Amino acid sequence: MTEEGKGKIGSPFDDFLKEEGIYEEVSARAIKRVLARQLDALMVDQKITKAELARRMKTSRAQLDRLLDPQNESVTLATLTRAAHAVGRNLRVELV
C-alpha cells in the first residue's frame, strides 16, 4: 500500500455508486425514504390519519399511499409541497 492510501480501506461509498452507474437512482430512493419517514413521523406526532392528510392535501388516499411508499419514486414536487403544507411545514429543495 502506498503512503497516499495508507489508513484508507476504500473509496467513499458515493464513488462506488458512481462507478456502478447507480448513484442518482440510489440517491433519489434514499431521499424519498427520508421524506416518507419524516412525513409519517409528523403524522404520528400530530395525530393525523392518512384519511385526514389526504383530505388536507385535496388528494386521494391512494395518492397518499404512493407518497408514503418509500419504494415509489414517482412523486412530484407539487405533491411533496402539498404534503408538507398539510402538516404545517415547508418543502425545501436545494442543489448542493
N, C-alpha and C positions, 0 to 999 in steps of 0.2 A: 504494500500500500504506500502510496506517495505521501509526502508530508502534507500536500494540499488536501487530500481526502482523509487524513488521519482524524479519528474520532467521529467520523460520519458513517452511519450504517448504510444509507442510500440517499437517493434524491427525494425531495419532498413529494408527498402524495399527489399534489396538483400536477407536478411534472410528469408523473407516471400516467395520470389520467389523460393529459395532453398527448403524450406519446402514443397512447392507445386509441386516441381519437374520440374519446368519450367524455371529455371534460365538461362541455356545455350541457350534455344530457344529464350527467350526474349532478352538476351544479343546479340545474333547473329543478330536478327532482328533490334535492336537499332543501332548496328554498321553499318549494311548495309544501314539503313536510313540516318545515318550521312554521310557516304561515297557518297551516291547518291546525297544528298543535296549539299555537297561540290563540287562534280563534276559539278552539274548543275550550281552552282554559278560561278565556274571558266569558264564555257562555256559562261555564260552571260557576265562576266567581259571581256573576251577575244573576244566576239562576234563570237563564234564558233557555227555553226549549228550542228545539230545531224548528218546530212549527211557528213559534213566535219570531225567531230570527228570520225565517223565510218571509213572514208577513212584513216585518220591518224592511226587508230588502226588496219587497214587492216582486218576489220570485216564487218559484215552485219549491216544494220540499225536495223533489228530485234534483233540481239545480243545486240546492244547498248541499245535498249529499255528495254531488260531484265535487263541490268546492272543498268539503271536509275530507274527501278521499285523498290521502297522501299519494296514491299511485296515479291519480288523474291529473295530468299536467295541462289539460286544455281549458284553463280558466283565464278569462280576460282580466285586464287591469280594471275595467269598469266594474266587473263583478267583485273583485277584491276590494275596490274602493267602497262599493255599497255595503259590503260585509263589515268593513272597518267602521264606517259611519253608523251602522246598525248597533254596534257595541260601544259607541262613543269614542272611537279612535280615528286616526287618520292613517292612510297608507302612504309610506314614503318609499320611493324607488330612486336609487341613485346609481350612477356609473362610477366605478372605482378603478 
